Amino acid sequence: MEMRTYLLRRVVYLVITLFAIIAFNFFLFRIMPGDPAAVLVPKTSDEFLKNLIREKFHLNDDLLTQFYYYLTDTLKGDFGISTGVVKYADISNIVPTPLFNTVLLVGIGTIFAIWLGVALGRAAAWRRGKFADTVGMAFALTFYSMPTFLFALIILMIFAGEFNWFPTEDAYGTLPWDNTPPAYRDMNIFEKIASRGYHLVLPVFAFTIEMLAEYALIMRNSLTDVLTEDYIVTARAKGLSNRSILQDHAMKNAMLPVVTVAAISVGWILGGDIMVEIVFSYNGAGLLTWDAVNARDYPLLQALFLIMAIAVLIANLVADIIYVYLDPRVKV
């Protein structure tokens, strides 16, 4: 019963937070400069057409009426039309493909980063003060402090430019064994997987190394603190093996900060690491967001920001559930 009450309370908080985010997302773009009708209609057009557009999108109504229509349309999955990136195109048709590409890129990169970062941080903390700790933390600090775009540019110039081993742009297309492959839609399932994997190698590598460093530092510092606690000393005094102390007693508590950071980082999964996607010209949500900012495409930005916020909310709900598993005191 306690678990059910805890989850119900978290879901209620999520719904309230989501409504607040939707409201903020609506009013944020209403206070920005510019006339949406003037963006949609060429300057040479008359005011009659602009007034028709304002009427269609309820721009002549008061803010509360506009918010009502925005809320109902959002709940139906209708985000409006693009005013800059792909003019007059339905946003619901623009977003899915870049979103899927970004989920593949940053999703795979995040999984590798958490796995490798936790392993590196655990090894460094267990051997703190020794050579492995020094080398591991030097590696983590180097890449944590290095700008993402710089590291991405370096590996792009070396592996895609100098050696020409990997493609320099797009999320799919050429195959490593075929310079003139068929169109992506004409490929079979194995060719599609190979094409995407081939284009993902460098972006995933760049993203993983940058995120890995953050998880390694957090894991190392958290586990170092846990290993000095009294219950760890007691476990050693009872004669438990090092493996048992590390896996059964220390790691669960040390993982709590990592789970928190991972939940927050889910916003990257849908927003994409913009710098990585720009450097590799990867057709993802991050690059789409950059294009929307440059084109002042407010409806598209509104939809992208809302999707990112929903992803972070869901990730935090999952993190709350994981907290209960790692530390049952949370639900009390």
NORRAGI-V259290 format. One record per backbone hydrogen bond with DSSP energy under -1.0 kcal/mol. NH is the residue of the N-H (numbers start at 1). CO is the residue of the C=O. Records with the same first field share a line. If there is no record, write none. Layout:
NH=CO, CO
//
This chain:
5=1
6=2
7=3
8=4
9=5
10=6
11=7
12=8
13=9
14=10
15=11
16=12
17=13
18=14
19=15
20=16
21=17
22=18
23=19
24=20
25=21
26=22
27=23
28=24
29=25
31=27
39=35
40=36
41=37
45=42
50=46
51=47
52=48
53=49
54=50
55=51
56=52
57=53
58=55
59=54
66=62
67=63
68=64
69=65
70=66
71=67
72=68
73=69
74=70
75=71
76=72
77=74
78=73
82=89
88=82
89=86
91=80
93=90
95=91
99=95
100=96
101=97
102=98
103=99
104=100
105=101
106=102
107=103
108=104
109=105
110=106
111=107
112=108
113=109
114=110
115=111
116=112
117=113
118=114
119=115
120=116
121=117
122=118
123=119
124=120
125=121
126=122
127=123
128=125
130=127
134=130
135=131
136=132
137=133
138=134
139=135
140=136
141=137
142=138
143=139
144=140
145=141
151=147
152=148
153=149
154=150
155=151
156=152
157=153
158=154
159=155
160=156
161=156
162=157
163=158
165=159
166=159
170=281
175=178
178=175
186=183
187=184
192=188
193=189
194=190
195=191
196=192
197=193
198=194
199=195
200=196
201=197
204=200
205=201
206=202
207=203
208=204
209=205
210=206
211=207
212=208
213=209
215=211
216=212
217=213
218=214
219=215
220=216
221=217
222=218
223=219
224=220
225=221
226=222
227=223
228=225
229=226
233=229
234=230
235=231
236=232
237=233
238=234
239=236
240=235
245=241
246=242
247=243
248=244
250=245
251=246
254=250
255=251
259=255
260=256
261=257
262=258
263=259
264=260
265=261
267=264
268=265
270=266
271=267
272=268
274=272
277=273
278=274
279=275
280=276
282=277
284=282
285=98
288=284
289=285
290=286
291=287
292=288
293=289
294=290
295=291
297=292
298=296
301=297
302=298
303=299
304=300
305=301
306=302
307=303
308=304
309=305
310=306
311=307
312=308
313=309
314=310
315=311
316=312
317=313
318=314
319=315
320=316
321=317
322=318
323=319
324=320
325=321
326=322
327=323
330=327
//
